[in-house]
């Protein structure tokens, strides 16, 4: 199954899929509003502004599995992201990224190993998965990797469509 075929929903509940971003490099990030890493929203938005017109998008995926750090409703999440960080990149509905009820998207993404060769469960909020324009997972960055990290930025640049 292609990642493009996995049914998803936008934050406001509309059906979507990754095929809406076919041909783009996509950075999928499980996000949370009440986490010590929440300020990464600013860096993610900066990536969106820098590369958005070059065939790239950040895709935020709210998740409340890590210490209950994303307790809000869809409307509260949207308001927080917009008011606090000026987020313009798309957000999906709140899902589970680990465990028995792991969303099928993350069943596939967590097969990808990070730079240390470790695959498996998402460690915490703000873990990042980079997809190529063909929809293939190509890089995984653990939560403490800042959006402006040179290794992450280089991977994005290397995967921008020609």
Residue pairs with C-beta under 8 A, 6 or more apart in sequence:
1 108
2 135
3 18
3 105
3 108
3 109
3 131
3 135
3 136
3 137
4 17
4 18
4 19
4 22
4 135
5 17
5 19
6 17
6 18
6 104
6 105
6 108
7 15
7 17
8 15
8 16
8 17
8 18
8 92
8 93
8 105
9 15
9 16
9 92
9 93
10 16
10 90
10 91
10 92
10 93
11 62
11 74
11 77
11 78
11 90
11 91
11 92
11 93
12 74
12 78
13 74
13 93
16 92
18 26
18 59
18 105
18 131
18 135
19 135
21 57
21 59
22 133
22 135
23 55
23 133
23 161
24 55
24 56
24 57
24 133
24 161
25 51
25 55
25 56
25 57
25 130
25 131
25 132
25 133
25 156
25 159
25 160
25 161
26 56
26 57
26 58
26 59
26 130
26 131
27 44
27 47
27 56
27 57
27 58
27 59
27 128
27 129
27 130
27 131
27 156
28 59
28 61
28 105
28 109
28 128
28 129
28 130
28 131
29 40
29 44
29 58
29 59
29 60
29 61
29 126
29 127
29 128
29 129
30 61
30 62
30 63
30 97
30 106
30 122
30 125
30 126
30 127
31 38
31 41
31 44
31 60
31 61
31 62
31 63
31 70
31 81
31 91
31 125
31 126
32 38
32 62
32 63
32 64
32 66
32 69
32 70
32 125
32 126
33 62
33 69
33 70
33 72
33 76
33 77
33 80
33 81
33 84
34 68
34 69
34 70
34 71
35 66
35 67
35 69
35 70
35 124
35 125
35 126
37 124
37 125
37 126
37 143
37 144
38 69
38 125
40 126
40 146
40 147
41 81
41 84
41 85
41 87
42 85
43 146
43 147
43 148
44 58
44 60
44 87
44 89
44 147
45 58
45 85
45 86
45 87
45 88
45 89
46 147
46 148
47 56
47 58
47 147
47 148
47 153
47 156
48 56
48 57
48 58
48 88
48 89
49 88
51 156
51 157
51 160
52 88
52 89
54 160
54 161
55 133
55 160
55 161
56 156
56 160
57 89
57 90
58 89
58 90
59 89
59 90
59 91
59 92
60 81
60 87
60 89
60 90
60 91
60 92
61 91
61 92
61 95
61 97
61 105
62 70
62 72
62 77
62 91
62 92
62 93
62 94
62 95
63 70
63 94
63 95
63 96
63 97
63 122
63 125
64 70
64 71
64 94
65 96
65 97
65 98
65 99
66 124
66 125
69 125
70 77
70 94
70 125
72 80
74 93
74 94
77 91
77 94
78 91
81 87
81 91
95 103
95 105
95 106
96 102
96 103
96 106
97 103
97 106
97 110
97 121
97 122
97 127
98 106
98 110
98 121
98 122
102 110
106 122
108 137
109 129
109 137
109 140
110 119
110 120
110 121
110 122
111 119
111 137
112 119
112 129
112 137
112 139
112 140
113 119
113 140
114 140
114 141
114 142
115 140
115 141
115 151
119 140
123 142
123 143
124 143
125 143
126 143
127 140
127 141
127 142
127 143
128 140
128 141
128 145
128 147
128 152
129 137
129 139
129 140
129 141
130 137
130 138
130 139
130 140
130 141
130 152
130 155
130 156
130 159
131 137
131 138
131 159
132 138
132 159
133 159
133 160
133 161
138 155
138 159
139 152
139 155
141 149
141 151
141 152
145 151
145 152
146 152
